[in-house]
Amino acid sequence: MITFKPKRSLKHFLILFVLTSFIALVIIFQNIPLGEKLGVILSLYALIIALNALILYTTHYLVDENRFSYRSLFFSGVIEISNIKKMEVGKTLWVGLKPATAMAGIIIHYNSFDEIYISPENNKDFVHTLLEINPSIQVVNFKNKR
């Protein structure tokens, strides 16, 4: 069993911070007393920081003999490696299942129409590990060959 840690990206968390700041600005312009506004804003930031820490702590990917499994906070699942049809390396999936902590990861296409986005710390090692198990996987945008 091989464990892959997720890539950690400051850019990913800056986007969440900017979105939270936008929500904070909306709250500031509401007709609510200042003390209550500050409490709500600080609680919002604390919640976002705690949620990000939990996501970073719980996200990981495992490759077993025939299976790839993932976990990120509430999301977890198992994919048979023999069912993986294609991997797009260095891409970002904007909609769908994304147990990832960074951009420029891997989009895995499996079964007939299913896809998942992950962001292992090292895309090259992850791709080579899956290709050793199932060499028929089509790999797109993979420039870092061994």
N, CA and C atoms as a LAMMPS dump frame, in Angstrom:
ITEM: TIMESTEP
0
ITEM: NUMBER OF ATOMS
438
ITEM: BOX BOUNDS ff ff ff
-5.0000000000000000e+02 5.0000000000000000e+02
-5.0000000000000000e+02 5.0000000000000000e+02
-5.0000000000000000e+02 5.0000000000000000e+02
ITEM: ATOMS id mol type element x y z
1 1 1 N 0.845 -1.168 0
2 1 2 C 0 0 0
3 1 3 C 0.898 1.242 0
4 2 1 N 0.651 2.152 -0.94
5 2 2 C 1.43 3.385 -1.061
6 2 3 C 0.516 4.568 -0.729
7 3 1 N 0.985 5.427 0.151
8 3 2 C 0.225 6.617 0.535
9 3 3 C 0.825 7.834 -0.154
10 4 1 N -0.05 8.643 -0.758
11 4 2 C 0.364 9.893 -1.381
12 4 3 C -0.248 11.056 -0.603
13 5 1 N 0.594 11.983 -0.188
14 5 2 C 0.118 13.177 0.495
15 5 3 C -0.389 14.173 -0.541
16 6 1 N -1.274 15.068 -0.139
17 6 2 C -1.766 16.07 -1.092
18 6 3 C -0.774 17.218 -1.244
19 7 1 N -0.822 17.844 -2.407
20 7 2 C -0.059 19.057 -2.643
21 7 3 C -0.741 20.175 -1.86
22 8 1 N 0.041 21.019 -1.24
23 8 2 C -0.524 22.139 -0.489
24 8 3 C -0.222 23.424 -1.247
25 9 1 N -1.272 24.189 -1.507
26 9 2 C -1.124 25.387 -2.312
27 9 3 C -1.644 26.604 -1.56
28 10 1 N -0.803 27.596 -1.432
29 10 2 C -1.215 28.846 -0.804
30 10 3 C -2.283 29.536 -1.647
31 11 1 N -2.18 29.42 -2.963
32 11 2 C -3.138 30.051 -3.875
33 11 3 C -4.566 29.556 -3.606
34 12 1 N -4.701 28.27 -3.36
35 12 2 C -6.003 27.665 -3.09
36 12 3 C -6.645 28.305 -1.857
37 13 1 N -5.853 28.513 -0.825
38 13 2 C -6.391 29.057 0.41
39 13 3 C -6.55 30.57 0.358
40 14 1 N -5.761 31.236 -0.482
41 14 2 C -5.957 32.67 -0.675
42 14 3 C -7.303 32.947 -1.342
43 15 1 N -7.695 32.079 -2.252
44 15 2 C -9.001 32.231 -2.908
45 15 3 C -10.112 32.131 -1.861
46 16 1 N -10.02 31.156 -0.96
47 16 2 C -11.014 31.036 0.11
48 16 3 C -11.001 32.264 1.015
49 17 1 N -9.821 32.793 1.292
50 17 2 C -9.695 33.981 2.134
51 17 3 C -10.359 35.188 1.468
52 18 1 N -10.158 35.351 0.164
53 18 2 C -10.769 36.468 -0.568
54 18 3 C -12.292 36.328 -0.575
55 19 1 N -12.777 35.108 -0.795
56 19 2 C -14.229 34.9 -0.766
57 19 3 C -14.802 35.198 0.619
58 20 1 N -14.089 34.775 1.649
59 20 2 C -14.529 35.063 3.013
60 20 3 C -14.51 36.568 3.275
61 21 1 N -13.507 37.252 2.757
62 21 2 C -13.425 38.706 2.926
63 21 3 C -14.591 39.402 2.241
64 22 1 N -14.987 38.889 1.088
65 22 2 C -16.144 39.457 0.399
66 22 3 C -17.407 39.313 1.251
67 23 1 N -17.577 38.128 1.836
68 23 2 C -18.733 37.905 2.717
69 23 3 C -18.651 38.843 3.923
70 24 1 N -17.448 39.05 4.452
71 24 2 C -17.259 39.956 5.587
72 24 3 C -17.649 41.385 5.211
73 25 1 N -17.288 41.797 4.001
74 25 2 C -17.671 43.139 3.554
75 25 3 C -19.187 43.291 3.457
76 26 1 N -19.855 42.272 2.983
77 26 2 C -21.318 42.303 2.907
78 26 3 C -21.898 42.456 4.312
79 27 1 N -21.334 41.735 5.26
80 27 2 C -21.813 41.814 6.647
81 27 3 C -21.574 43.214 7.217
82 28 1 N -20.432 43.827 6.899
83 28 2 C -20.104 45.16 7.419
84 28 3 C -21.142 46.183 7.001
85 29 1 N -21.655 46.073 5.796
86 29 2 C -22.605 47.055 5.293
87 29 3 C -24.057 46.767 5.677
88 30 1 N -24.272 45.763 6.497
89 30 2 C -25.616 45.479 7.005
90 30 3 C -25.93 46.426 8.161
91 31 1 N -27.184 46.613 8.429
92 31 2 C -27.625 47.512 9.497
93 31 3 C -27.657 46.735 10.822
94 32 1 N -26.449 46.349 11.296
95 32 2 C -26.286 45.571 12.524
96 32 3 C -25.284 46.323 13.396
97 33 1 N -25.453 46.311 14.715
98 33 2 C -24.481 46.992 15.584
99 33 3 C -23.058 46.473 15.362
100 34 1 N -22.065 47.372 15.519
101 34 2 C -20.666 47.066 15.23
102 34 3 C -20.141 45.855 16.002
103 35 1 N -20.471 45.746 17.276
104 35 2 C -19.998 44.623 18.081
105 35 3 C -20.461 43.291 17.537
106 36 1 N -21.695 43.209 17.095
107 36 2 C -22.224 41.969 16.519
108 36 3 C -21.565 41.658 15.17
109 37 1 N -21.291 42.712 14.375
110 37 2 C -20.623 42.52 13.086
111 37 3 C -19.245 41.891 13.288
112 38 1 N -18.482 42.442 14.22
113 38 2 C -17.135 41.921 14.462
114 38 3 C -17.172 40.472 14.93
115 39 1 N -18.129 40.159 15.79
116 39 2 C -18.265 38.782 16.261
117 39 3 C -18.563 37.817 15.131
118 40 1 N -19.475 38.207 14.245
119 40 2 C -19.827 37.356 13.107
120 40 3 C -18.637 37.198 12.164
121 41 1 N -17.929 38.296 11.879
122 41 2 C -16.791 38.255 10.961
123 41 3 C -15.665 37.396 11.537
124 42 1 N -15.331 37.589 12.803
125 42 2 C -14.27 36.785 13.416
126 42 3 C -14.653 35.307 13.472
127 43 1 N -15.911 35.035 13.751
128 43 2 C -16.373 33.645 13.755
129 43 3 C -16.268 33.03 12.365
130 44 1 N -16.601 33.809 11.354
131 44 2 C -16.521 33.342 9.972
132 44 3 C -15.076 32.993 9.603
133 45 1 N -14.145 33.885 9.923
134 45 2 C -12.728 33.608 9.635
135 45 3 C -12.233 32.395 10.423
136 46 1 N -12.611 32.277 11.685
137 46 2 C -12.193 31.129 12.5
138 46 3 C -12.725 29.828 11.901
139 47 1 N -13.975 29.852 11.435
140 47 2 C -14.57 28.674 10.816
141 47 3 C -13.824 28.282 9.542
142 48 1 N -13.483 29.259 8.708
143 48 2 C -12.772 28.986 7.461
144 48 3 C -11.382 28.419 7.751
145 49 1 N -10.679 29.004 8.724
146 49 2 C -9.342 28.511 9.072
147 49 3 C -9.428 27.084 9.608
148 50 1 N -10.39 26.819 10.478
149 50 2 C -10.548 25.471 11.039
150 50 3 C -10.905 24.456 9.945
151 51 1 N -11.79 24.834 9.049
152 51 2 C -12.191 23.945 7.96
153 51 3 C -11.002 23.635 7.053
154 52 1 N -10.211 24.655 6.713
155 52 2 C -9.02 24.427 5.88
156 52 3 C -8.017 23.517 6.575
157 53 1 N -7.82 23.716 7.869
158 53 2 C -6.894 22.858 8.615
159 53 3 C -7.375 21.408 8.612
160 54 1 N -8.678 21.207 8.799
161 54 2 C -9.228 19.848 8.773
162 54 3 C -9.072 19.201 7.401
163 55 1 N -9.296 19.975 6.362
164 55 2 C -9.15 19.442 5.005
165 55 3 C -7.697 19.043 4.757
166 56 1 N -6.756 19.902 5.142
167 56 2 C -5.337 19.57 4.972
168 56 3 C -4.938 18.341 5.77
169 57 1 N -5.468 18.22 6.968
170 57 2 C -5.105 17.115 7.848
171 57 3 C -5.68 15.778 7.367
172 58 1 N -6.886 15.777 6.81
173 58 2 C -7.55 14.521 6.469
174 58 3 C -7.335 14.065 5.023
175 59 1 N -6.852 14.924 4.148
176 59 2 C -6.727 14.557 2.735
177 59 3 C -5.515 13.667 2.497
178 60 1 N -5.752 12.533 1.855
179 60 2 C -4.681 11.636 1.432
180 60 3 C -5.222 10.673 0.378
181 61 1 N -4.29 10.063 -0.34
182 61 2 C -4.626 9.121 -1.409
183 61 3 C -3.833 7.838 -1.177
184 62 1 N -4.482 6.698 -1.363
185 62 2 C -3.836 5.398 -1.172
186 62 3 C -3.949 4.582 -2.448
187 63 1 N -2.853 3.922 -2.811
188 63 2 C -2.873 2.992 -3.938
189 63 3 C -2.539 1.622 -3.371
190 64 1 N -3.514 0.731 -3.48
191 64 2 C -3.35 -0.642 -3.038
192 64 3 C -3.127 -1.483 -4.294
193 65 1 N -3.073 -2.767 -4.178
194 65 2 C -2.79 -3.644 -5.313
195 65 3 C -3.628 -3.315 -6.547
196 66 1 N -4.934 -3.251 -6.404
197 66 2 C -5.823 -3.023 -7.549
198 66 3 C -6.72 -1.822 -7.367
199 67 1 N -6.559 -1.099 -6.256
200 67 2 C -7.523 -0.042 -5.951
201 67 3 C -6.83 1.264 -5.574
202 68 1 N -7.504 2.336 -5.925
203 68 2 C -7.08 3.673 -5.534
204 68 3 C -8.168 4.211 -4.61
205 69 1 N -7.793 4.672 -3.437
206 69 2 C -8.778 5.236 -2.521
207 69 3 C -8.355 6.639 -2.123
208 70 1 N -9.341 7.463 -1.824
209 70 2 C -9.093 8.848 -1.469
210 70 3 C -9.936 9.215 -0.259
211 71 1 N -9.463 10.224 0.459
212 71 2 C -10.216 10.749 1.598
213 71 3 C -9.869 12.215 1.766
214 72 1 N -10.908 13.027 1.957
215 72 2 C -10.739 14.449 2.221
216 72 3 C -11.949 14.911 3.012
217 73 1 N -11.766 15.102 4.304
218 73 2 C -12.808 15.507 5.233
219 73 3 C -13.985 14.538 5.152
220 74 1 N -15.093 14.937 4.535
221 74 2 C -16.284 14.092 4.462
222 74 3 C -16.301 13.209 3.212
223 75 1 N -15.455 13.494 2.237
224 75 2 C -15.444 12.77 0.977
225 75 3 C -14.448 11.623 1.03
226 76 1 N -14.908 10.446 0.666
227 76 2 C -14.011 9.303 0.558
228 76 3 C -14.588 8.329 -0.461
229 77 1 N -13.716 7.511 -1.007
230 77 2 C -14.187 6.54 -1.978
231 77 3 C -13.064 5.642 -2.453
232 78 1 N -13.455 4.648 -3.221
233 78 2 C -12.501 3.674 -3.762
234 78 3 C -12.793 3.51 -5.252
235 79 1 N -11.732 3.479 -6.041
236 79 2 C -11.847 3.293 -7.489
237 79 3 C -10.96 2.116 -7.88
238 80 1 N -11.515 1.191 -8.61
239 80 2 C -10.718 0.079 -9.133
240 80 3 C -9.782 0.63 -10.204
241 81 1 N -8.507 0.368 -10.087
242 81 2 C -7.526 0.897 -11.04
243 81 3 C -7.776 0.339 -12.435
244 82 1 N -8.322 -0.853 -12.527
245 82 2 C -8.641 -1.424 -13.844
246 82 3 C -9.751 -0.645 -14.55
247 83 1 N -10.546 0.139 -13.808
248 83 2 C -11.625 0.932 -14.394
249 83 3 C -11.175 2.317 -14.844
250 84 1 N -9.932 2.691 -14.536
251 84 2 C -9.436 4.014 -14.921
252 84 3 C -9.093 3.991 -16.408
253 85 1 N -9.686 4.922 -17.147
254 85 2 C -9.491 4.982 -18.599
255 85 3 C -8.434 6.013 -18.987
256 86 1 N -8.459 7.176 -18.294
257 86 2 C -7.595 8.271 -18.713
258 86 3 C -7.239 9.138 -17.507
259 87 1 N -6.034 9.734 -17.535
260 87 2 C -5.617 10.709 -16.534
261 87 3 C -5.109 11.95 -17.258
262 88 1 N -5.635 13.116 -16.858
263 88 2 C -5.165 14.383 -17.395
264 88 3 C -4.302 15.044 -16.327
265 89 1 N -3.024 15.199 -16.623
266 89 2 C -2.058 15.682 -15.646
267 89 3 C -1.863 17.192 -15.8
268 90 1 N -1.755 17.89 -14.678
269 90 2 C -1.522 19.331 -14.692
270 90 3 C -2.766 20.149 -14.965
271 91 1 N -3.911 19.544 -14.854
272 91 2 C -5.177 20.229 -15.099
273 91 3 C -5.9 20.479 -13.783
274 92 1 N -6.944 21.303 -13.837
275 92 2 C -7.786 21.568 -12.676
276 92 3 C -9.234 21.373 -13.092
277 93 1 N -9.961 20.62 -12.319
278 93 2 C -11.384 20.397 -12.561
279 93 3 C -12.156 21.415 -11.727
280 94 1 N -12.976 22.217 -12.364
281 94 2 C -13.661 23.296 -11.655
282 94 3 C -15.01 22.87 -11.109
283 95 1 N -15.576 21.817 -11.652
284 95 2 C -16.884 21.342 -11.204
285 95 3 C -16.802 19.842 -11.004
286 96 1 N -17.395 19.349 -9.939
287 96 2 C -17.413 17.914 -9.711
288 96 3 C -16.738 17.526 -8.418
289 97 1 N -16.417 16.251 -8.295
290 97 2 C -15.797 15.713 -7.088
291 97 3 C -14.323 16.104 -7.052
292 98 1 N -13.934 16.825 -5.984
293 98 2 C -12.576 17.352 -5.896
294 98 3 C -12.006 17.172 -4.489
295 99 1 N -11.567 15.975 -4.119
296 99 2 C -10.881 15.816 -2.839
297 99 3 C -9.422 16.247 -2.988
298 100 1 N -9.224 17.543 -3.185
299 100 2 C -7.901 18.086 -3.487
300 100 3 C -7.645 19.344 -2.681
301 101 1 N -6.367 19.688 -2.552
302 101 2 C -5.983 20.873 -1.789
303 101 3 C -5.171 21.866 -2.617
304 102 1 N -5.067 21.65 -3.925
305 102 2 C -4.293 22.549 -4.78
306 102 3 C -4.78 22.442 -6.219
307 103 1 N -4.253 23.33 -7.044
308 103 2 C -4.57 23.301 -8.468
309 103 3 C -3.453 22.574 -9.216
310 104 1 N -3.642 22.372 -10.509
311 104 2 C -2.674 21.689 -11.378
312 104 3 C -2.401 20.275 -10.88
313 105 1 N -3.461 19.541 -10.626
314 105 2 C -3.357 18.154 -10.169
315 105 3 C -3.631 17.193 -11.304
316 106 1 N -4.471 16.199 -11.019
317 106 2 C -4.774 15.149 -11.989
318 106 3 C -6.288 14.924 -12.035
319 107 1 N -6.834 14.91 -13.24
320 107 2 C -8.233 14.529 -13.433
321 107 3 C -8.218 13.067 -13.855
322 108 1 N -8.892 12.233 -13.067
323 108 2 C -8.951 10.802 -13.36
324 108 3 C -10.328 10.476 -13.929
325 109 1 N -10.339 9.918 -15.139
326 109 2 C -11.58 9.477 -15.786
327 109 3 C -11.683 7.964 -15.592
328 110 1 N -12.79 7.527 -15.03
329 110 2 C -12.967 6.095 -14.77
330 110 3 C -14.4 5.688 -15.067
331 111 1 N -14.617 4.38 -15.126
332 111 2 C -15.907 3.826 -15.558
333 111 3 C -16.281 4.449 -16.893
334 112 1 N -17.562 4.683 -17.135
335 112 2 C -17.948 5.244 -18.428
336 112 3 C -17.863 6.762 -18.46
337 113 1 N -18.449 7.425 -17.457
338 113 2 C -18.524 8.878 -17.493
339 113 3 C -18.11 9.541 -16.188
340 114 1 N -17.464 8.821 -15.294
341 114 2 C -17.102 9.373 -13.993
342 114 3 C -15.726 10.028 -14.045
343 115 1 N -15.555 11.078 -13.24
344 115 2 C -14.259 11.721 -13.131
345 115 3 C -14.084 12.292 -11.732
346 116 1 N -12.832 12.399 -11.323
347 116 2 C -12.489 12.923 -10.015
348 116 3 C -11.202 13.726 -10.17
349 117 1 N -11.089 14.78 -9.386
350 117 2 C -9.888 15.617 -9.404
351 117 3 C -9.127 15.435 -8.098
352 118 1 N -7.837 15.128 -8.203
353 118 2 C -6.99 14.987 -7.022
354 118 3 C -5.724 15.824 -7.219
355 119 1 N -5.033 16.084 -6.126
356 119 2 C -3.796 16.859 -6.219
357 119 3 C -2.703 16.223 -5.358
358 120 1 N -2.113 15.127 -5.849
359 120 2 C -1.023 14.517 -5.076
360 120 3 C 0.192 15.441 -5.064
361 121 1 N 1.018 15.257 -4.053
362 121 2 C 2.205 16.091 -3.9
363 121 3 C 3.126 15.986 -5.118
364 122 1 N 3.219 14.797 -5.688
365 122 2 C 4.055 14.583 -6.854
366 122 3 C 3.239 13.859 -7.926
367 123 1 N 2.79 14.612 -8.933
368 123 2 C 1.965 14.03 -10.001
369 123 3 C 2.696 12.902 -10.721
370 124 1 N 3.983 13.093 -10.97
371 124 2 C 4.768 12.114 -11.738
372 124 3 C 4.799 10.756 -11.042
373 125 1 N 5.097 10.75 -9.752
374 125 2 C 5.148 9.481 -9.019
375 125 3 C 3.794 8.797 -8.977
376 126 1 N 2.732 9.586 -8.796
377 126 2 C 1.385 9.018 -8.752
378 126 3 C 1.028 8.363 -10.089
379 127 1 N 1.287 9.077 -11.181
380 127 2 C 0.973 8.536 -12.515
381 127 3 C 1.758 7.257 -12.775
382 128 1 N 3.053 7.254 -12.476
383 128 2 C 3.87 6.058 -12.706
384 128 3 C 3.399 4.88 -11.85
385 129 1 N 2.965 5.159 -10.634
386 129 2 C 2.471 4.078 -9.775
387 129 3 C 1.22 3.435 -10.38
388 130 1 N 0.29 4.252 -10.868
389 130 2 C -0.919 3.689 -11.483
390 130 3 C -0.613 2.983 -12.806
391 131 1 N 0.337 3.532 -13.567
392 131 2 C 0.692 2.899 -14.84
393 131 3 C 1.374 1.547 -14.641
394 132 1 N 2.075 1.366 -13.536
395 132 2 C 2.672 0.055 -13.251
396 132 3 C 1.6 -0.997 -13.024
397 133 1 N 0.477 -0.585 -12.467
398 133 2 C -0.63 -1.515 -12.194
399 133 3 C -1.494 -1.704 -13.433
400 134 1 N -1.791 -0.603 -14.158
401 134 2 C -2.639 -0.672 -15.341
402 134 3 C -1.984 0.144 -16.464
403 135 1 N -1.137 -0.491 -17.272
404 135 2 C -0.429 0.232 -18.331
405 135 3 C -1.336 0.712 -19.468
406 136 1 N -2.594 0.295 -19.498
407 136 2 C -3.489 0.718 -20.575
408 136 3 C -4.144 2.072 -20.308
409 137 1 N -3.831 2.711 -19.193
410 137 2 C -4.388 4.033 -18.894
411 137 3 C -3.791 5.049 -19.859
412 138 1 N -4.661 5.822 -20.506
413 138 2 C -4.214 6.892 -21.392
414 138 3 C -3.831 8.088 -20.524
415 139 1 N -2.645 8.64 -20.75
416 139 2 C -2.175 9.784 -19.97
417 139 3 C -2.044 10.984 -20.902
418 140 1 N -2.692 12.106 -20.523
419 140 2 C -2.704 13.319 -21.32
420 140 3 C -1.916 14.414 -20.595
421 141 1 N -1.13 15.19 -21.325
422 141 2 C -0.352 16.322 -20.797
423 141 3 C 0.731 15.886 -19.831
424 142 1 N 1.268 14.719 -19.982
425 142 2 C 2.296 14.226 -19.065
426 142 3 C 3.659 14.414 -19.712
427 143 1 N 4.408 15.404 -19.252
428 143 2 C 5.686 15.739 -19.863
429 143 3 C 6.88 15.229 -19.07
430 144 1 N 6.687 14.883 -17.814
431 144 2 C 7.795 14.479 -16.945
432 144 3 C 7.957 12.964 -16.909
433 145 1 N 8.377 12.381 -17.997
434 145 2 C 8.547 10.926 -18.016
435 145 3 C 9.874 10.563 -17.379
436 146 1 N 9.917 9.366 -16.765
437 146 2 C 11.147 8.891 -16.113
438 146 3 C 12.188 8.524 -17.129
